[in-house]
Structure formats: structure tokens, C-alpha cells
């Protein structure tokens, strides 16, 4: 008769074999899940890449057509005021080349009501040329819409290359059709710009209009895709129901490749960009790595199975002990290995006794590579002292737990921010502290978000310069530094002349473009690391120049005034130049020789600015003398 004890011994090998099988299946399943997650992570990273690229490209397209729009508005306004008589055209022919100041602009053209060429930046005989057959000309002739029209790409009659057109209707004094002002942009300009970005061997960046017409595409120097109608593609068939920007997976109708992409529509113009990567390119590194890892896992599973066969026989004599150990190990791994945070156990010698698999995601190193190494390895030198002090306090019994944020080296990403929660462990038999358990979480994205929010709080949203708050803080710091070092500090206040009239005449969009143009000039002049260009308020700007005397301040101020004149933005309500100009007031101070605070420097520059306006505008006035009041007696 078989006793229950013998029956248990008979079943034990089956249970152990089942455990080995389940372990192998679990390892294979977990490996497959982790590989699938790694694949999805690569796709998500690629989605982030194409999202950032698309947002950059749509900003570039908006800036390009905003520049074209600004030029066209000025030309049409001038022609509608002065007419298209021979004298006006003669002056305009000499003036147009001065407006072609950017590599973005291919050419500028003026046509009369019959399509005859009146003026252009191109050096050719255009007396017999006529553009009345162009679609944009016919649209303007048949419509009274005064806005800028972005047309389909066409072959240039003057150069033969593919171009994108931006045009506006010219009206005569009675409101009738008097012709068209046209600005062209080379398709190759966009192609060359897109080639600056690394989007993989089969990636692409495309610029299209809202009707699905291809305007430009990367790796298309021959123009084979320019003008292609993609309105029947799934993206455009459901265009109205789609959001303005989104991740989009599709099979390309141009080359048949499966792609992941991000499209972004312009909020200002009938344009969109589509940045895409080939899924095959994105997943190629993962496939190679996954094949290697799965080969290793299969070998490991086979080894486990062989060893398990021999261990089963040993488990016949140690059934109860083995079951307890298996249960304890399973519970520990259930808590540690399934956690998205990295769990480690640190010995009294600061060596890692255990590392959970999440270490690969958080640090880039596997648990096998980290096991037995120092827990302090990879910590930033500036954070090392306080981390060592916290661990020492825990091991000495001065504290039971601690929590802090520090910088940690990542195998692939360089430096990341992590948050660590530490707790002491004690031996079950003696109650003596025998180590520390830590739970580490990646805080890089949260830290980056905090840094971005801090940057937004000190940046002017329109111009990208420092805002008034950042200027006031910087002025106080530089004043204190100049007082301590005995150096001079200079300030320029810049105000756009008759800016309200400019806004009333050309509109707020043109006014914003004017302020951004001035901001770019200020950024170019404030070139030293300590220099600061800021938007002081409305159309008023400030440039703070540490370690600069009156002569240097005047030199920078005059360079700003001249650069704005050279930009030649039209301003019909700003005589006598009828261009956008600025009045500039400058002042210099020697804080170490005055008991006053930084407000005296601002007041002096403001008085100089007022003097510049009173003496005729479009000029620089420096304060009468360096501000250097004697310090108050003790």
C-alpha cells in the first residue's frame, strides 16, 4: 500500500519539473513582452523625433511666407499709393533688388493688368514677357480678395527651376484690377533646408498645401515629386475630421514604404508639413538587438531546463525547504521585478547585492552588469557628498529612511535626474542593520519640464527675448557685480518711432513681425555672454551691457539704429525716411562710486531716450555724463 508520504515523494519530481517548465515559459514570455515594449519604445521615440521635426519645419515655413507677406504688403501699398506710371516703375526697378535681402527670396515681380512684366529683380529682358496665363494671375484678376495667395509650384519662366509663388492683387485708385505683385521662393531652398535634418536613409520631410499638392520634398533635387496631387491619399480624404497636428502611420503613395510620421498644419497659411521615417529604418536596430537577446534567452532557458532536470532529483530530499525558498523568491521578484522603478539592495560596503531588471530602462545597464559594483558609481561629483552622507547616516542608525534627487550617469543618454527613496534593513535574527534598500525613479522629464516652465516665466512670448521680470533681476545682479568689481555698466533703451501708426496702417501681424525683426537685431548686438537684450514693454526694448563704458554703449546703440535702417521696413507714417526707425537713449554708470541703486541708470537712459525723441527721432542720444555720484558718508 502506497503511503501519503511516498505519494508526496512521487509527485514532487512532477511539481519540480512543472516549476522548471513554468519558469522557462515565464522567462520567454517576459522576454517577448520586454522586446515588444522595446519595439514600441523605439516607435514612440521616433514619433517624438518626427513631431519635433514637423514643428520646426512648420515654423520655418511660417517664417518664410511671413517674410514674403511682409514684402508684398509693402510693395502693393506703395504701388496703390504711387500708381504704376513710368516714373514709379523706374524707381521700383531700382528699389526691388534691395528687398531681395534673404536667401529665401528667389525673385520679386510686378505685372500690370494685362500680365505684362513691369519690374523684377531678375537681370533679363522682360519687355515681351507676359504672365496672364498663370493661375495666380487669373485668380487675382477675377477676385477682389486683397490677401496673399500661395499658389501651386510652377516652372519659372526666368530661370526654369521649380518655384513656389506668393502674390497679392494690386488695385487702382477706383478699386479696379491694376496688376499683380509676385514673390517667388525656390523649391530647392526648402529641399536644402530639409537635408540638414537626419531622418534616416529612407525618411522624408514634405511641404504641402491644404489641397494635397506637394510643394517640396527632401531628397528631391530633380523636382520629381513637386506638384504631385495627393488629394486622394487617406490623409486628405478625411482631412476635415482630423486634428491640426497628429502622429500618422501610412503607406506612402510615392514610394510604397510603410512610414510613421507627424503632420502639422500651419495656423496662419494654407500649408502643412509631413515629417516621416521609414518603419523599417526605425526598427532595424531593434530587430538586430532583439535577435541577439532572444538567442541569449533561448540559450539561458535551455540551460535552465538541463540544470532543472538534475535539481529535481535533489529536491526530493529538500521539498519543504525548496518550496519555502521558491515562494519567498517569487514574492520578492513579484514586487521588485514587476516595478517600473529600479529596486536595489546595498550592503554595508556600499556594494550592490541586488538590482531589479528596471535598471536597464533607468540607467542603460543590465542587472548582471551592475551586480557587485559600487552603489555610488555614476553619481555626479557635485551630488556625491550629500548622497554619501545620507547613506552613512542610515547605516549608522541616525535615520531610518531618506529621500533626495540627484544626477546619475546613463549609459546612452549621458546625464539624467533621478529620485531615490532609501530605507534600512535589519537582520531577522539579530536586529542589526545589515544594509539599505533603495527605490530609484527617473525624474528627467519632470526636471526638464520644470526647467522649461522656469524659462517661459522669464521669456517674452512674441520676440523670444528676456521679459521685463528677467531684465529687472539681471539688472540688479549686474549692478551688484559692477559695484563689487569696480567696473562700468551701460544701458540702452530703444523705442520704435510712431509704432502705433505702423500698427494702424499695416495691421497687428505686420507690427508683430516688425518687433520680431528688431528683436533679432538686438540679439545679434548683445553678443557677449553677460549682455542681455529684453523687451521692456510694448514697442520699447532694453539692452544691458556689463563692463562697458559710454563709448562702447554708443557704438552698440548706433549699430542697432543702423541695422534697423538697413532692414528697410516700409513705414509710410514715419517721415522723412518712411522706413521703420528707432529712437535710442543710452547711459553708463560706475556703481562703485555711487550710493544710488540701479534705478538711476534706468532713469538716465530714459531721459536720454526722451531727448532723442524730442530732437527728431531716428537717433541715439547718450546721457550727458557717466553717472557717478559720490557715496554717502558713514
Number of C-alpha atoms within 10 A of each C-alpha: 4 6 8 9 9 11 10 13 15 12 12 18 19 12 13 21 17 12 15 21 16 12 15 20 13 13 16 17 12 12 17 15 12 13 19 14 12 16 19 14 13 17 17 13 13 22 22 15 18 25 22 13 24 26 19 14 23 21 14 14 18 18 13 16 21 17 16 22 21 18 20 23 19 16 22 23 17 17 21 15 12 14 18 21 10 10 11 13 18 13 11 20 18 12 14 20 14 13 16 16 11 10 9 17 18 19 21 25 18 26 24 19 19 16 20 18 21 22 22 23 20 16 7 8 9 14 10 7 14 16 17 19 10 12 13 21 23 14 15 23 22 9 10 14 12 14 13 21 19 21 21 20 21 19 12 15 11 13 10 9 14 22 25 22 25 21 27 25 27 29 22 16 12 7 10 13 19 22 27 29 25 26 26 23 22 21 25 21 15 22 21 15 13 22 15 9 13 11 21 12 10 16 22 23 27 24 28 23 18 16 16 21 20 22 28 30 26 22 20 17 14 10 18 11 18 24 18 17 14 17 16 12 15 12 16 15 13 11 15 9 8 11 10 13 17 14 16 15 16 16 14 14 12 9 8 9 16 16 22 24 26 26 25 24 22 18 11 9 16 14 21 26 29 25 30 31 26 22 20 14 15 21 17 13 12 18 14 10 13 19 12 11 14 15 12 12 17 15 12 15 20 13 13 16 17 12 12 18 15 10 16 20 14 13 18 17 12 11 16 11 10 15 13 11 11 13 11 12 11 13 12 12 14 11 11 20 18 13 14 17 20 24 23 23 22 24 20 14 9 20 18 22 19 18 23 24 22 22 23 18 15 22 23 15 16 16 19 14 11 20 17 16 14 15 19 15 13 15 18 17 9 10 13 15 11 12 20 12 10 17 22 15 15 20 21 11 12 10 14 15 17 16 14 12 16 17 20 22 18 18 13 9 9 10 16 20 19 21 17 19 15 22 18 21 19 12 10 9 6 8 9 12 18 15 22 23 19 22 19 21 19 21 18 15 12 12 14 13 12 12 12 11 11 11 13 14 14 18 19 19 12 12 19 17 23 24 22 18 16 19 22 15 12 17 22 14 13 22 25 16 18 19 19 11 12 14 18 24 28 28 29 29 28 27 24 22 22 17 22 14 15 22 16 12 15 17 12 13 11 20 19 15 17 21 20 16 15 25 20 14 18 27 18 12 18 18 12 11 7 12 18 23 25 28 28 22 12 10 19 18 24 26 25 23 25 23 20 19 19 21 12 14 24 23 11 19 27 16 15 23 21 15 16 22 16 14 17 15 18 21 21 18 18 18 11 7 14 13 20 25 29 27 26 33 29 31 30 31 28 22 29 21 15 16 14 16 12 18 13 15 25 21 13 25 26 21 19 24 28 18 20 22 20 10 13 9 21 22 19 25 25 25 20 13 11 18 21 16 14 12 12 9 5 3
